[in-house]
Amino acid sequence: MRFPYSCLLAGAILAPVLCGHSATSVETLVVPGATVVKVLDGFKFTEGPAWDGKRALYFTDIPNERIHKWEDGKLSVFREKSGRANGLYFDKEGALVMCEGGGRRLSRATMGGEVSVLAEAFEGKKLNSPNDLWIDPSGGVYFTDPRYGKRDDLEQGGFHVYYLASGGKEIVRVIDDLEMPNGIIGTKDGRKLYVADPGAGKTYVYTIKSPGVVADRKVAADEGSDGITLDSLGNLYLTQKMLHIFGPDGKRIAMIAVPEAPSNVTFGGRDGRTLFITARTGLYALKMKVKGQYP
């Protein structure tokens, strides 16, 4: 389960790139001849890829309740008994903020392993199963709270999007009219918020009026998604049975096949041009010409 970073250039597993219809061509995004490479395998269900901005990728294995760290070709466990953590995101202090779907809470872990709870209830009722998150330029956290599986213990009466202000103790409900909010990401300037709703088969974009206040919902893509991310050109990456790329105009640029159905995606690598894809039992990577908006 250990591969050197140079393996990302080897193209050990080929997955075809299928072009769509957009003003942006796939050739402007993917390195010519690059293929989807399996970096690691042997997991139960990978999710939540997050690059630390330096040299390491963190990701979750939900059923095994572990958060893994992959650095310089070496795999280690960052956290055991993770509360079935799903989405991950690094804050400005370099701590890892986690959506604990099983623990029904939003938590934070320092690199020393100290874990604190950020949020676990709204108006005195337990959260459903926090799924994915994005931290805005002010340090506030937007996160989705759906529920997959059993629903006999739900207290919220629906699946919503919440916001926790930087240093705040109480969350606010930001969006309450989605069927099953899942992947979430915002633009680096803090002006737009993207939320995938696989229940409705759509991904929406909102204008952020102020931290924790959104409006002007529009359809960003006629496709739902699990995890999502953005590149530096404003293109939107969605994960379904394949990896789908949509331009800012809402038109599909490409569909990229992955050996296993992808669950989430993020940019990272030393040059910021590696697209990491979590997909069921494995972790995959694709060399890109374009960088991500993050880190």
C-alpha positions, 0 to 999 in steps of 0.5 A: 500500500505504499507508492513513491510520489513518482508513481503518479507519473507512471500511468499504471492504471489507464482510465479514458478521458471523454470530452464534453462540450464547452469553450474550455477543452480538456487538453487545457486541464489534464497533462497530455497522456496522463492517466488515472493512477491507483496510489493506494488500495486495501480500504473499505470506503475512502472519502474526504481528501484534504491536502495540508498545503505542504507535502501530505494528503489526509483522507478518511476510511469511513467504515474502519473509522480511520483518518490516514496521512499519506506523505512522501509515499508513506502511509500512516494513521493520523486518527483512530476511532474517528467517529466515522469521519467523512469530509476533512478541511484544514483551517488557517492554524493547520488543524484538521476540521472533520465531519464526524458522520457517526459521531454526529458532530463537527470536530477539530484535531490539532497535528498533535492529535488533540480533538475538540468538538466544534458543533453537535446540535442545532437548537438543542437537537442533535445533528444528522450526520455531518458530511462535508465542509468548507472553511471561508476566508474569515475562518467560518465553517459551512457544512452539510448535514444529510443522512444516509442509512437508518433514519429512526433517530433523526431530530432535525426534521430535514437535511440542511446546510449550516454555518459556524462563525470563526470562534463561534459556539452556535451554528446557524442554518444557512440553507433549508430547502435541499433534498440531500445536501452533500459536497460543498465548496466555496470560491477562494474570494469567499463570494460563491458557495457551491452545494451538491444535491444528489437527491435532486440531481443538481449542483447549485451555486449561491452568492455569499452576501456575508459570512453565513448568509447566502442568496440567489441560488442558481443551477451550476450543473445538471448533475448531483455529486458526492464530493466536489472541488474547484480549479483555479479557472473556476471549473467545477469537479463532481463525483458520480460514477465518473469524475465530471468537470463542468465549466463556469458556464454550466457546460460539461467539459469532460467525463473522466473514468475512474476504476472505482466510482469516485466519492470525493476529489481535491487538488494537491501535490508539491506543485498543486497540480495533482488531482487526488480522487478517493474511490471506494477501496482506493486512492487515485491521482491524475496529473493536471495542467491546472491548479486547484483553488485550494490550498 
